[in-house]
Amino acid sequence: MHEGGSVDEMVLIAGGSFLQGSPPWMLRWLDESDQPLPPEWFGDETPQVTRHLAPYRIDRHPVTVADFAAFVHATGYVTDAEKRGFGMLYQRGWTEREGVTWRTPAGPGSGLAGLDDHPVVNVSWDDATAYARWAGKRLPTEPEWEYAARGAGFRIWPWGDEWCPTRANTAEYHGGTMTTLAQWQAWWAAVGDVRGAMPLTTPVGAFSPAGDSAFGCADMAGNVYEWTATTSALYAETARYDPAIRPAMGHYRVIRGGSWMSFRYQVRCCERMHGDPLGWSNFSLGFRCARDA
């Protein structure tokens, strides 16, 4: 085990009880908002459930390229994408691309110059777990992640209930207000014309302190999605949700936080996504670590 990072770079959270998930009015608000998805898309974040947390520490920032490079240099670790020979990019949809790895986030010919302080991407659940173990840490559970993002009370975004595009690295930070899928697609096409498939990550902490959570955690909305340790499950069988996620339940791992390519609605503190832990990775997905206090 290597002691990766210092305790000073982690936030101590005293623990406590809170209601995880979204209250009923949140789904009504989403349905009435100018976002393109039906309320069932968000149904797996309801109903609210009581969680009890022991004290823990969580990284203030996502794990960076430099952090991950130190791990690889020390251990010779080879990521799942490097073993498989491909990673995932989004073009007109999610697609496998040969040569996409943490070292080459947009595929062959891309690299990491100037990105040492950006969050690492193209890491699978096993890759993130291996790093955390080396660092003397672990991945946060889903309740730990959500509590660190919003605090004991309900907040839509880490800083509060009023959206501000300059407080998080999202599609709207780069491309202005987007209220339809067509607007997002037009922005995405323009990004591709200029940058190809290179991720639009930003240095960790670039939006601090304005975008930080109540506990002082940075980048919990946008920049990169983040793996958690928690196996995907419904909060209750009574939840009304998109049936397309049913196969993920009991098999996938929960992903939180949204990314640089997300709308404001996908970077809320309670928004849930689900990722295959069996080697899957993509160019908008990273992680942060936690440890028992």
C-alpha positions, -999 to 999 in steps of 0.1 A, spaced: 0 0 0 12 35 -9 0 65 11 -12 85 -20 -19 121 -14 -21 138 20 -49 139 45 -48 177 41 -62 171 5 -91 152 20 -122 167 36 -132 153 70 -169 147 72 -183 140 107 -210 117 94 -247 118 104 -281 110 90 -297 124 59 -324 117 33 -307 104 2 -324 110 -31 -349 135 -45 -382 146 -30 -413 143 -51 -413 180 -61 -379 175 -78 -394 152 -104 -423 177 -110 -397 205 -113 -378 185 -138 -409 177 -158 -419 214 -159 -383 225 -168 -369 231 -203 -350 199 -203 -356 171 -230 -359 140 -208 -391 125 -194 -395 123 -156 -391 85 -157 -355 91 -167 -349 105 -132 -372 81 -113 -343 60 -99 -334 89 -76 -367 85 -57 -381 80 -32 -359 95 -5 -343 70 19 -327 76 53 -290 69 54 -267 68 84 -230 76 78 -200 71 101 -173 98 100 -152 96 68 -128 115 47 -133 122 10 -109 137 -16 -114 174 -21 -108 170 -58 -111 142 -84 -79 121 -90 -57 139 -115 -37 128 -145 -5 134 -124 -19 114 -95 -27 84 -118 6 87 -136 24 84 -103 4 52 -95 12 37 -129 49 46 -126 52 31 -92 33 -2 -99 34 -8 -137 -4 -10 -137 -21 -14 -171 -56 -2 -174 -85 -21 -187 -87 1 -218 -51 -5 -226 -56 -43 -222 -87 -42 -244 -72 -18 -270 -102 6 -270 -122 30 -250 -155 49 -254 -161 82 -271 -193 101 -278 -197 111 -315 -233 107 -327 -237 82 -299 -214 63 -277 -189 43 -297 -158 22 -291 -127 37 -305 -94 19 -309 -65 34 -289 -86 55 -265 -69 52 -230 -61 74 -201 -28 83 -219 -46 90 -252 -80 103 -242 -91 111 -278 -74 81 -294 -41 78 -313 -23 111 -318 -38 127 -286 -19 130 -254 -17 146 -219 5 177 -225 -7 204 -201 -32 181 -184 -14 171 -152 -39 189 -130 -70 178 -149 -90 148 -138 -79 115 -153 -105 99 -176 -109 65 -194 -105 46 -161 -127 16 -154 -142 6 -120 -113 -18 -115 -87 8 -124 -102 33 -99 -103 6 -72 -67 -4 -78 -56 32 -76 -75 37 -44 -61 6 -28 -25 17 -37 -32 51 -22 -44 36 11 -80 47 3 -112 33 -12 -139 45 -35 -167 64 -17 -201 48 -13 -230 64 -31 -244 79 1 -210 92 11 -207 109 -23 -241 125 -22 -237 137 14 -204 153 5 -219 170 -25 -250 185 -9 -247 183 29 -274 172 53 -301 194 38 -314 191 2 -296 211 -24 -301 208 -62 -264 216 -69 -235 216 -45 -236 254 -40 -274 257 -37 -307 258 -57 -299 285 -82 -282 274 -114 -250 293 -123 -231 282 -154 -198 297 -142 -197 275 -111 -192 241 -128 -176 226 -159 -206 216 -180 -218 220 -216 -234 252 -206 -202 267 -193 -186 261 -227 -215 266 -250 -240 289 -233 -276 281 -221 -290 249 -237 -326 239 -232 -331 214 -260 -313 183 -273 -309 200 -307 -290 229 -291 -267 205 -274 -261 185 -306 -252 217 -324 -228 227 -297 -213 192 -298 -208 193 -335 -190 226 -332 -168 212 -305 -159 183 -327 -149 206 -355 -124 224 -333 -111 198 -309 -121 165 -323 -128 141 -294 -105 157 -269 -123 160 -235 -131 195 -223 -120 189 -187 -106 217 -166 -80 217 -138 -95 203 -106 -106 231 -83 -108 256 -111 -144 266 -100 -135 268 -63 -147 282 -39 -179 293 -57 -187 259 -70 -178 239 -39 -201 219 -18 -211 228 18 -182 207 30 -157 223 6 -155 195 -20 -148 207 -55 -160 195 -89 -189 175 -76 -210 190 -104 -195 186 -138 -159 182 -150 -160 143 -149 -185 117 -138 -172 97 -108 -173 61 -99 -186 50 -65 -183 17 -47 -220 11 -46 -237 -16 -67 -267 -1 -86 -300 -7 -69 -334 10 -67 -342 30 -36 -376 12 -36 -394 -11 -59 -423 14 -60 -401 39 -79 -413 48 -114 -382 48 -136 -370 43 -171 -372 5 -177 -340 6 -197 -320 8 -165 -335 -24 -150 -306 -46 -164 -281 -24 -145 -297 -31 -111 -276 -55 -91 -249 -55 -117 -235 -21 -125 -219 5 -102 -234 39 -95 -218 69 -112 -223 104 -99 -217 141 -106 -222 147 -144 -194 159 -166 -181 186 -190 -206 173 -216 -237 174 -194 -267 198 -191 -274 215 -158 -300 188 -150 -274 159 -152 -250 175 -127 -275 177 -98 -264 163 -65 -290 135 -67 -286 125 -103 -277 89 -108 -260 71 -137 -249 35 -139 -217 20 -154 -206 -15 -162 -178 -24 -138 -164 -51 -161 -138 -30 -180 -160 -2 -193 -145 34 -194 -150 66 -213 -136 100 -219 -159 118 -194 -155 94 -165 -131 96 -136 -132 92 -98 -122 105 -64 -113 85 -32 -125 82 3 -113 66 35 -127 59 70 -120 88 94 
